[in-house]
Amino acid sequence: MDKTVEKKLTHWLKQQKSACGYYLNVSIFFGVLTGISLMCQAWLIATILQGIIIDELPKATFSDHFWLLLLLTIVRGVLAFARERSSFKAGAQLRVHMRAAVLDKLAALGPAFIQGKPAGSWASIVLEQVEDLQDFYARYLPQIVLAGFIPLIILMAVFPVNWAAGIILLATAPLIPMFMILVGMGAADANRKNFGALARLSGHFMDRLKGLSTLKLFNQGAKEAKAIEKASEEFRERTMSVLRMAFLSSAVLEFFAAVSIAVLAVYFGFSYLGHLDFGHYGTSISLFTGLFILILAPEFYQPLRDMGTHYHAKAQAIGAAEELMALLDHPEENAGQKMGTGDELEAEVSIEAIDLKVYSVDGTELLGPISFTLQQGEHLAVVGASGAGKTSLLSALLGFLPYQGQLKINGVELRQLPMSQWRKKLAWLGQEPQLFCGTVRENVALGQLAQDQALSDDAIKALLAQAHILDFIESQPLGLDHPIQEQTAGLSVGQAQRIALARALAQQPKLYILDEPTASLDSLSEQAVQATLADAMQATGCLMVTHRLESLSSMDRVLVMENGLLAQQGTFAELSAAEGVFKRMLLESAPVDIELAMKTEGEL
């Protein structure tokens, strides 16, 4: 990984530490207290052994020392536990904050952006990659402070006792962070590649799992199994590469720490034998001096060794942060725009598009330039072949895709409207009903709960009755508490669509946005949904995308899209009589559809 990119990611990670709250500082505080208590223990042990072995004092003389040593042992255990708990809480708070930020960002960017990656890739970001930030905040960041603070305290205690030992400690200490840096140069890149492999595996596996029945139908199971096996093997190799680096760094750090302590032990050994006579301050080196410094020596290197061990957590976090930072820093369509007050949305909605061009998230032009209007209370249909730009137009209108030109809502540019308030004025109903795991009551009242308004059970039943689904709900043992499973399991498509319709009706919108609302329904469900929509939309506007030409006669006007441009617009009767794209679509549709449409037009 490029050093500039790595520094940028590291800086971004450190900027997020405010989400840890005070737990991060508490963890450092407990770590410092643990180091000080250890120094006190070393002093007590060296004092007791010096007095009993060399000075030949009675053991009773050191009874207070023994009790204090025992108390410090208990205190160290309590401090270690408190440090671990505060560290974990710091990481946990960070993860909660980060997941909330990711989900809020995805909600702001919208479905057009989310569909750019498989669902498994997003699951990898929200779960695995956020999870891998834990040790960076819980262990690495506190350890950086402790690695500088505790060795400094130990040096301040060692130098007044023996300057040679202090110099040995000071000279050998840089060996550990130096090697740590060398190992870490490749660790971040290895982790980044590992996360990339995991995202590909997750996305590939989840997409194939969702399409398992289709793969079996076309006898592609064996082929896809080999593809998953290949992705799994790539992930295994990446993971083993990361583990090799982690084990290598730990082993070498232990080696250098052991060698450094051995040098110190050799110095004291030769000093006691009389072969070395330096380092002291005019008096011979006592047993207290040697024991005190040798007990502290491993603890001098331990914070540095721990930082080396946790440096892998930094590399892991940097690998995870690349996609997180790119996502959270991704510009939103209306970011930086001067926001209106939202008062413009209190009236019925009118839309005016002038030379409108809509672009994808990556900047590809999807449609335009087109110009049209939707007056207050008007019902407008958008038709065209697949890929003509109908869904792109809806996505731009919902604020999920960037655009150029003018797209005005009640005379105000869409970019200048608060998106949250604008979307509250809309009711969207698509061809794939989106219900959430919960009860029927919770799903119907979802839109009102978002606006801090509660719906009574009677109101919910009235909405369900309006959507022609109340009889089914009341036939269930739990009634409104009937559970809805993941992916609407246990409900037919028609039943799920009518529950979604009841939820849309509960919003009392200023404008209905309909995207093929009856495309997946049988004829009976389609008639029920269309009848309900016709009643609900009598007093409000509607913008509907559809392939069902027989339903267009009830619309005030029809926009005909072709290759991202507006080919025709007018009433159903005008377009049916004129030569062009719409008449060709009518001729290509089933004869029964034409007959039904013309009959309905005649009745109107």
C-alpha positions as MATLAB code, in Angstrom:
seq = 'MDKTVEKKLTHWLKQQKSACGYYLNVSIFFGVLTGISLMCQAWLIATILQGIIIDELPKATFSDHFWLLLLLTIVRGVLAFARERSSFKAGAQLRVHMRAAVLDKLAALGPAFIQGKPAGSWASIVLEQVEDLQDFYARYLPQIVLAGFIPLIILMAVFPVNWAAGIILLATAPLIPMFMILVGMGAADANRKNFGALARLSGHFMDRLKGLSTLKLFNQGAKEAKAIEKASEEFRERTMSVLRMAFLSSAVLEFFAAVSIAVLAVYFGFSYLGHLDFGHYGTSISLFTGLFILILAPEFYQPLRDMGTHYHAKAQAIGAAEELMALLDHPEENAGQKMGTGDELEAEVSIEAIDLKVYSVDGTELLGPISFTLQQGEHLAVVGASGAGKTSLLSALLGFLPYQGQLKINGVELRQLPMSQWRKKLAWLGQEPQLFCGTVRENVALGQLAQDQALSDDAIKALLAQAHILDFIESQPLGLDHPIQEQTAGLSVGQAQRIALARALAQQPKLYILDEPTASLDSLSEQAVQATLADAMQATGCLMVTHRLESLSSMDRVLVMENGLLAQQGTFAELSAAEGVFKRMLLESAPVDIELAMKTEGEL';
ca = [
       0.000    0.000    0.000;
       1.206    3.488   -0.830;
       2.624    5.281    2.218;
       0.532    8.380    1.542;
      -2.653    6.290    1.466;
      -1.613    4.465    4.647;
      -0.994    7.739    6.480;
      -4.328    9.076    5.295;
      -6.141    5.972    6.534;
      -4.305    6.064    9.874;
      -5.221    9.723   10.330;
      -8.860    8.924    9.509;
      -8.897    6.079   12.046;
      -7.530    8.339   14.778;
     -10.174   10.950   13.973;
     -12.868    8.415   14.848;
     -11.550    7.755   18.357;
     -13.850   10.417   19.818;
     -16.639    7.840   19.393;
     -14.945    5.739   22.101;
     -15.910    8.319   24.696;
     -13.980    8.506   27.953;
     -13.330    4.746   28.008;
     -10.146    5.147   25.961;
      -8.578    7.529   28.491;
      -9.770    5.369   31.386;
      -8.043    2.357   29.803;
      -4.768    4.307   29.557;
      -5.105    5.487   33.158;
      -5.553    1.930   34.446;
      -2.587    0.798   32.332;
      -0.325    3.433   33.903;
      -1.484    2.475   37.402;
      -0.718   -1.174   36.592;
       2.835   -0.219   35.587;
       3.388    1.812   38.757;
       2.044   -0.988   40.971;
       4.430   -3.420   39.261;
       7.382   -1.166   40.041;
       6.302   -1.094   43.677;
       6.157   -4.892   43.680;
       9.663   -5.106   42.227;
      10.968   -2.768   44.923;
       9.295   -4.837   47.691;
      10.641   -8.165   46.360;
      14.184   -6.807   45.959;
      14.069   -5.231   49.435;
      12.862   -8.460   51.096;
      15.491  -10.641   49.395;
      18.293   -8.145   50.082;
      17.360   -8.035   53.758;
      16.906  -11.798   54.265;
      19.793  -13.106   52.085;
      22.485  -10.456   52.317;
      21.672   -8.484   55.466;
      20.466  -11.664   57.301;
      17.578   -9.841   58.971;
      14.741  -11.859   60.536;
      11.732  -12.546   58.358;
       9.412  -10.868   60.869;
      11.055   -7.578   59.977;
       9.429   -7.775   56.539;
       5.911   -8.861   57.549;
       4.490   -5.524   56.433;
       6.327   -5.892   53.136;
       4.743   -9.321   52.586;
       1.243   -8.051   53.258;
       1.786   -5.039   51.020;
       3.120   -7.330   48.271;
       0.007   -9.486   48.505;
      -2.228   -6.414   48.400;
      -0.419   -5.086   45.318;
      -0.887   -8.446   43.589;
      -4.634   -8.182   44.125;
      -4.629   -4.530   43.052;
      -2.769   -5.396   39.847;
      -5.355   -8.037   39.031;
      -8.197   -5.597   39.602;
      -6.474   -2.918   37.522;
      -5.826   -5.384   34.673;
      -9.490   -6.429   34.698;
     -10.664   -2.796   34.764;
      -8.347   -1.937   31.893;
      -9.634   -4.827   29.776;
     -13.235   -3.881   30.450;
     -12.735   -0.199   29.649;
     -10.792   -1.118   26.492;
     -13.578   -3.418   25.351;
     -16.199   -0.743   26.041;
     -14.178    1.770   24.024;
     -14.073   -0.587   21.040;
     -17.729   -1.552   21.463;
     -18.863    2.090   21.453;
     -16.780    2.711   18.371;
     -18.314   -0.259   16.563;
     -21.854    0.824   17.404;
     -21.095    4.357   16.213;
     -19.419    3.131   13.026;
     -22.208    0.719   12.101;
     -24.798    3.452   12.671;
     -22.747    5.819   10.479;
     -22.461    3.211    7.711;
     -26.184    2.409    7.754;
     -27.126    6.114    7.844;
     -24.794    6.764    4.924;
     -26.256    3.903    2.897;
     -29.753    5.222    3.633;
     -28.686    8.695    2.477;
     -27.006    7.419   -0.705;
     -30.004    5.279   -1.551;
     -30.696    2.059   -3.436;
     -29.080    3.223   -6.675;
     -25.717    3.357   -4.897;
     -26.274    0.161   -2.887;
     -27.047   -1.874   -5.996;
     -23.538   -1.151   -7.249;
     -22.240   -3.992   -5.048;
     -23.598   -7.418   -4.139;
     -25.455   -7.660   -0.831;
     -22.688   -9.868    0.562;
     -20.112   -7.100    0.059;
     -22.198   -4.669    2.117;
     -22.636   -7.348    4.778;
     -18.844   -7.728    4.880;
     -18.398   -3.971    5.416;
     -21.098   -3.641    8.081;
     -20.096   -6.783    9.995;
     -16.523   -8.037    9.447;
     -14.762   -4.801    8.561;
     -16.330   -2.783   11.369;
     -15.625   -5.674   13.755;
     -11.945   -5.583   12.796;
     -11.648   -2.024   14.104;
     -12.180   -3.290   17.673;
      -8.565   -4.101   18.581;
      -7.219   -0.900   17.029;
      -9.180    1.224   19.496;
      -9.339   -1.242   22.375;
      -5.664   -2.255   22.341;
      -3.416   -0.478   19.851;
      -4.223    3.177   20.601;
      -3.975    2.771   24.410;
      -0.798    0.732   23.955;
       0.899    3.530   21.998;
       0.607    5.798   25.036;
       1.627    3.061   27.482;
       4.600    2.047   25.311;
       5.978    5.539   25.709;
       4.925    6.233   29.283;
       5.732    3.036   31.220;
       9.306    2.539   29.856;
       9.982    6.188   30.655;
       8.843    5.679   34.276;
      11.029    2.563   34.572;
      14.056    4.417   33.172;
      13.483    7.175   35.724;
      13.613    4.514   38.447;
      16.620    2.605   36.998;
      19.053    5.422   36.178;
      19.409    6.630   39.794;
      20.236    3.049   40.818;
      22.581    2.019   37.959;
      23.352    4.145   34.948;
      24.870    1.282   32.899;
      21.655   -0.743   33.154;
      19.695    2.342   32.116;
      21.876    2.789   29.047;
      21.447   -0.892   28.094;
      17.671   -0.570   28.365;
      17.677    2.685   26.436;
      19.922    1.305   23.658;
      18.071   -1.978   23.129;
      14.515   -0.562   23.319;
      14.445    0.776   19.688;
      15.122   -2.731   18.294;
      11.526   -3.788   18.940;
       9.674   -0.844   17.310;
      12.156   -0.859   14.410;
      11.347   -4.452   13.560;
       7.681   -3.774   14.226;
       7.738   -1.065   11.549;
       9.491   -3.370    9.081;
       6.907   -6.110    9.554;
       4.030   -3.649    9.507;
       5.013   -2.287    6.102;
       3.456   -5.318    4.427;
       0.810   -6.162    7.024;
      -1.673   -3.438    6.041;
      -1.477   -4.375    2.373;
      -1.979   -8.063    3.222;
      -5.041   -7.221    5.311;
      -6.464   -4.988    2.602;
      -6.187   -7.795    0.062;
      -7.691  -10.189    2.589;
     -10.745   -7.932    3.050;
     -11.098   -7.644   -0.716;
     -11.091  -11.421   -1.051;
     -13.631  -11.734    1.777;
     -15.946   -9.159    0.181;
     -15.792  -10.996   -3.159;
     -16.473  -14.334   -1.486;
     -19.370  -12.942    0.573;
     -20.981  -11.200   -2.376;
     -20.526  -14.174   -4.694;
     -21.855  -16.685   -2.181;
     -24.908  -14.652   -1.130;
     -25.925  -13.861   -4.709;
     -25.629  -17.533   -5.730;
     -27.525  -18.621   -2.634;
     -30.417  -16.304   -3.514;
     -30.464  -17.643   -7.084;
     -30.021  -21.293   -6.131;
     -33.305  -22.444   -7.678;
     -32.463  -20.675  -10.969;
     -28.987  -22.250  -11.054;
     -30.497  -25.693  -10.531;
     -33.094  -25.044  -13.234;
     -30.377  -24.283  -15.801;
     -28.035  -27.001  -14.511;
     -25.313  -24.513  -13.513;
     -24.802  -25.792   -9.953;
     -21.467  -27.529  -10.606;
     -20.047  -24.510  -12.436;
     -20.969  -22.110   -9.639;
     -19.650  -24.516   -7.022;
     -16.234  -24.345   -8.723;
     -16.415  -20.540   -8.772;
     -17.186  -20.473   -5.036;
     -14.371  -22.950   -4.413;
     -11.954  -20.675   -6.289;
     -13.058  -17.612   -4.292;
     -12.787  -19.597   -1.053;
      -9.261  -20.742   -1.906;
      -8.233  -17.146   -2.647;
      -9.600  -16.064    0.734;
      -7.789  -18.952    2.471;
      -4.475  -17.961    0.897;
      -4.952  -14.307    1.890;
      -5.869  -15.281    5.444;
      -2.842  -17.566    5.808;
      -0.618  -14.782    4.507;
      -1.916  -12.447    7.216;
      -1.499  -15.128    9.916;
       2.076  -15.888    8.809;
       2.956  -12.236    9.148;
       1.322  -12.045   12.583;
       3.174  -15.126   13.890;
       6.469  -13.934   12.387;
       6.219  -10.532   14.024;
       5.352  -12.026   17.434;
       8.228  -14.528   17.322;
      10.859  -11.976   16.338;
       9.669   -9.438   18.899;
       9.964  -12.090   21.626;
      13.467  -12.933   20.378;
      14.752   -9.347   20.570;
      13.181   -8.825   24.000;
      14.839  -12.037   25.276;
      18.232  -11.019   23.870;
      17.975   -7.566   25.463;
      17.148   -9.036   28.897;
      20.001  -11.528   28.484;
      22.499   -8.691   27.862;
      21.327   -7.046   31.074;
      21.617  -10.330   33.000;
      25.174  -10.902   31.667;
      26.175   -7.407   32.783;
      25.021   -8.041   36.359;
      26.478  -11.533   36.390;
      29.951  -10.353   35.428;
      29.615   -7.413   37.838;
      28.914   -9.799   40.745;
      31.913  -11.917   39.702;
      34.099   -8.823   39.782;
      34.936   -8.775   36.056;
      33.027   -5.524   35.452;
      33.195   -2.484   37.664;
      31.146    0.344   36.165;
      27.600    1.564   36.165;
      27.316    2.201   39.891;
      27.686    5.474   41.735;
      30.762    4.771   43.883;
      29.412    1.724   45.708;
      29.413   -1.917   44.671;
      26.355   -3.348   42.997;
      24.077   -4.873   45.621;
      21.662   -7.771   45.335;
      18.821   -5.238   45.631;
      20.101   -3.352   42.581;
      20.393   -6.449   40.389;
      17.050   -7.940   41.425;
      15.157   -4.647   41.176;
      16.423   -3.932   37.652;
      16.136   -7.524   36.385;
      12.548   -7.773   37.643;
      11.724   -4.494   35.870;
      13.555   -5.418   32.638;
      10.841   -7.702   31.203;
       8.229   -5.109   32.148;
      10.300   -2.432   30.406;
      10.065   -4.339   27.122;
       6.532   -5.669   27.667;
       4.679   -2.491   26.564;
       6.880   -2.372   23.461;
       6.239   -6.073   22.776;
       2.514   -5.539   23.299;
       2.582   -2.631   20.890;
       4.341   -4.865   18.376;
       1.695   -7.531   18.893;
      -1.118   -5.023   18.587;
       0.526   -3.416   15.568;
      -1.113   -6.223   13.658;
      -4.416   -4.740   14.864;
      -3.392   -1.440   13.277;
      -2.601   -3.161    9.990;
      -5.927   -4.986   10.198;
      -7.787   -1.733   10.889;
      -6.061    0.053    7.997;
      -7.104   -2.770    5.674;
     -10.694   -2.449    6.910;
     -10.698    1.366    6.883;
     -10.090    1.738    3.160;
     -13.625    0.845    2.092;
     -15.195    2.364    5.222;
     -13.561    5.732    4.617;
     -14.445    5.656    0.921;
     -18.068    4.940    1.816;
     -18.461    7.443    4.675;
     -16.679   10.213    2.746;
     -18.649    9.569   -0.444;
     -20.337   12.847   -1.424;
     -24.125   12.976   -1.242;
     -26.079   14.516   -4.071;
     -27.366   17.509   -2.083;
     -24.361   17.852    0.237;
     -23.191   21.448    0.548;
     -26.359   22.818   -1.068;
     -28.313   25.569    0.611;
     -31.312   23.827    2.126;
     -34.827   25.233    2.001;
     -37.111   25.331    4.991;
     -39.418   22.580    3.746;
     -42.446   24.921    3.821;
     -42.639   24.541    0.030;
     -43.814   20.948    0.535;
     -46.945   21.772    2.518;
     -48.960   22.365   -0.653;
     -49.912   19.696   -3.203;
     -46.888   18.614   -5.234;
     -46.129   19.865   -8.728;
     -43.001   18.872  -10.678;
     -41.230   20.689  -13.496;
     -38.235   19.215  -15.343;
     -36.304   21.324  -17.854;
     -33.416   19.807  -19.844;
     -33.054   17.183  -17.134;
     -30.104   14.787  -17.376;
     -29.720   11.961  -14.878;
     -26.382   10.271  -14.125;
     -25.339    7.080  -12.412;
     -23.246    7.062   -9.237;
     -20.062    6.695  -11.311;
     -21.026    9.604  -13.620;
     -22.479    7.716  -16.599;
     -25.348    9.533  -18.297;
     -28.518    7.447  -17.928;
     -31.152    9.654  -19.529;
     -31.784   13.100  -20.889;
     -32.142   15.787  -21.700;
     -35.892   15.614  -21.106;
     -38.509   18.199  -20.160;
     -41.966   17.588  -18.698;
     -44.361   18.812  -16.028;
     -46.651   17.174  -13.487;
     -49.338   19.508  -12.217;
     -50.897   19.339   -8.758;
     -53.251   16.356   -8.539;
     -52.292   15.096  -12.005;
     -51.782   11.396  -12.736;
     -48.775   10.864  -14.975;
     -47.574    7.525  -16.402;
     -44.085    6.756  -17.709;
     -43.721    3.892  -20.184;
     -40.958    2.499  -22.329;
     -38.897   -0.576  -23.005;
     -36.506   -1.935  -20.402;
     -33.461    0.336  -20.156;
     -35.314    3.381  -21.468;
     -34.565    5.331  -18.277;
     -37.839    5.061  -16.342;
     -36.351    3.815  -13.060;
     -33.476    6.307  -13.364;
     -36.035    9.116  -13.553;
     -37.725    7.890  -10.357;
     -34.364    7.534   -8.582;
     -33.449   11.118   -9.451;
     -36.854   12.311   -8.264;
     -36.327   10.497   -4.954;
     -32.923   12.152   -4.565;
     -30.855    8.987   -5.070;
     -29.092    9.884   -8.344;
     -27.244   13.053   -9.407;
     -28.693   15.184  -12.174;
     -28.065   18.271  -14.247;
     -30.569   20.748  -15.558;
     -33.638   21.748  -13.585;
     -35.884   19.517  -11.497;
     -38.208   21.721   -9.486;
     -40.698   20.719   -6.805;
     -43.345   23.400   -6.276;
     -40.984   25.860   -7.952;
     -37.969   24.990   -5.769;
     -34.946   23.074   -7.063;
     -34.905   19.525   -5.692;
     -31.275   19.907   -4.536;
     -32.340   22.725   -2.232;
     -35.062   20.748   -0.479;
     -34.434   18.786    2.725;
     -34.466   15.206    1.413;
     -35.915   13.749    4.606;
     -38.905   16.114    4.467;
     -39.378   15.621    0.734;
     -39.470   11.833    1.067;
     -42.003   12.054    3.904;
     -44.406   13.627    1.415;
     -44.128   10.635   -0.919;
     -45.564    7.130   -0.882;
     -43.533    4.652   -2.910;
     -44.862    1.285   -4.028;
     -42.693   -0.986   -6.175;
     -43.081   -4.318   -7.889;
     -41.182   -6.120   -5.124;
     -42.876   -5.436   -1.763;
     -40.392   -4.552    0.957;
     -41.668   -5.807    4.295;
     -39.534   -6.057    7.403;
     -39.208   -8.796    9.972;
     -41.813   -7.980   12.623;
     -45.584   -7.915   12.928;
     -48.246   -6.735   10.494;
     -49.005   -3.844   12.869;
     -45.365   -2.691   12.874;
     -45.076   -2.865    9.091;
     -48.257   -0.896    8.401;
     -47.426    1.763   11.025;
     -43.786    2.038    9.935;
     -44.184    5.238    7.933;
     -46.137    6.960   10.673;
     -43.620    5.891   13.327;
     -40.897    7.557   11.260;
     -42.903   10.784   11.574;
     -43.435   10.307   15.321;
     -47.133    9.623   14.843;
     -48.920    6.587   16.243;
     -51.657    4.634   14.504;
     -54.434    2.991   16.500;
     -55.415   -0.612   15.828;
     -58.715    0.568   14.365;
     -56.876    2.861   11.949;
     -54.544    0.024   10.912;
     -57.501   -2.287   10.316;
     -59.196    0.391    8.210;
     -56.055    0.670    6.060;
     -55.828   -3.108    5.706;
     -59.477   -3.220    4.712;
     -58.851   -0.495    2.145;
     -56.010   -2.629    0.760;
     -58.302   -5.719    0.645;
     -56.135   -7.748    3.054;
     -57.998   -7.367    6.368;
     -59.921  -10.661    5.998;
     -56.657  -12.578    5.698;
     -55.089  -10.830    8.713;
     -58.117  -11.400   10.920;
     -58.161  -15.072    9.966;
     -54.709  -15.460   11.530;
     -54.563  -16.493   15.215;
     -52.518  -13.439   16.219;
     -54.341  -10.910   14.054;
     -52.337   -7.678   13.778;
     -49.519   -9.401   15.676;
     -49.167  -11.968   12.897;
     -45.376  -12.287   12.360;
     -43.779  -11.443    9.032;
     -40.626  -13.442    8.424;
     -37.475  -12.437    6.568;
     -38.028  -12.084    2.802;
     -41.806  -12.077    3.527;
     -41.734  -15.843    4.043;
     -45.235  -17.208    4.723;
     -46.968  -14.596    2.555;
     -47.797  -14.679   -1.122;
     -46.532  -11.849   -3.320;
     -50.059  -10.467   -3.568;
     -50.571  -10.495    0.201;
     -47.199   -8.807    0.787;
     -47.960   -6.200   -1.861;
     -51.310   -5.344   -0.263;
     -49.718   -4.968    3.188;
     -47.142   -2.661    1.585;
     -50.030   -0.784   -0.027;
     -51.693   -0.328    3.385;
     -48.412    1.106    4.683;
     -48.270    3.529    1.751;
     -51.854    4.615    2.365;
     -51.035    5.314    6.023;
     -48.573    8.020    5.004;
     -51.308   10.231    3.469;
     -48.792   11.433    0.865;
     -48.757   14.451   -1.379;
     -47.596   12.297   -4.297;
     -47.671    8.577   -5.080;
     -44.570    7.121   -6.757;
     -45.483    3.770   -8.309;
     -42.905    1.508   -9.949;
     -44.683   -1.428  -11.612;
     -46.863   -1.975   -8.504;
     -48.836   -4.839  -10.094;
     -46.107   -6.498  -12.168;
     -45.749   -9.583   -9.937;
     -49.433  -10.042   -9.058;
     -52.093  -12.415  -10.309;
     -55.159  -10.943  -11.964;
     -57.319  -10.871   -8.814;
     -54.599   -9.234   -6.678;
     -53.864   -6.796   -9.489;
     -57.482   -5.707   -9.720;
     -57.690   -5.251   -5.927;
     -54.498   -3.155   -5.794;
     -55.504   -1.034   -8.798;
     -58.952   -0.367   -7.337;
     -57.459    0.695   -4.020;
     -54.901    2.955   -5.702;
     -57.586    4.547   -7.863;
     -59.631    5.433   -4.757;
     -56.588    6.656   -2.794;
     -55.250    8.853   -5.616;
     -58.454   10.759   -6.331;
     -57.300   13.724   -4.261;
     -53.546   13.545   -4.863;
     -50.985   13.300   -7.645;
     -49.332   10.190   -9.036;
     -46.260    9.304  -11.077;
     -46.377    5.689  -12.242;
     -43.915    3.569  -14.177;
     -45.609    0.622  -15.844;
     -45.494   -1.906  -18.650;
     -49.233   -2.613  -18.378;
     -50.573   -0.529  -21.228;
     -54.180   -1.466  -20.449;
     -54.056    0.655  -17.268;
     -52.946    3.845  -19.008;
     -56.400    4.996  -20.019;
     -57.056    6.083  -16.432;
     -54.001    8.355  -16.428;
     -54.175   12.051  -17.308;
     -51.024   11.969  -19.434;
     -48.405    9.455  -20.597;
     -44.664   10.011  -21.072;
     -43.043    7.611  -23.556;
     -39.321    6.999  -22.996;
     -36.911    5.543  -25.550;
     -33.129    5.262  -25.200;
     -33.056    7.725  -22.338;
     -35.021   10.400  -24.186;
     -38.617   11.550  -24.087;
     -40.012   10.245  -27.386;
     -43.675   11.192  -26.938;
     -46.104   12.620  -24.409;
     -49.847   13.120  -24.364;
     -53.085   11.417  -23.389;
     -53.682    7.757  -24.040;
     -56.089    8.552  -26.887;
     -53.659   10.986  -28.537;
     -50.730    8.603  -28.384;
     -52.810    5.643  -29.581;
     -53.879    7.556  -32.656;
     -50.444    8.973  -33.541;
     -47.658    7.090  -35.249;
     -44.640    6.522  -33.048;
     -43.126    4.524  -30.238;
     -46.303    4.218  -28.187;
     -48.409    2.834  -31.048;
     -45.664    0.349  -31.816;
     -45.702   -0.763  -28.162;
     -49.474   -1.206  -28.396;
     -49.150   -3.346  -31.495;
     -46.480   -5.495  -29.833;
     -48.635   -6.041  -26.746;
     -51.302   -8.749  -26.517;
     -54.475   -8.029  -28.527;
     -56.569   -8.467  -25.422;
     -54.628   -5.626  -23.768;
     -55.398   -3.277  -26.647;
     -59.044   -4.222  -26.666;
     -59.336   -3.721  -22.902;
     -57.549   -0.372  -23.036;
     -59.711    0.956  -25.864;
     -62.876   -0.265  -24.150;
     -61.892    1.479  -20.902;
     -61.081    4.669  -22.811;
     -64.499    4.578  -24.470;
     -66.250    4.203  -21.122;
     -64.404    7.217  -19.750;
];
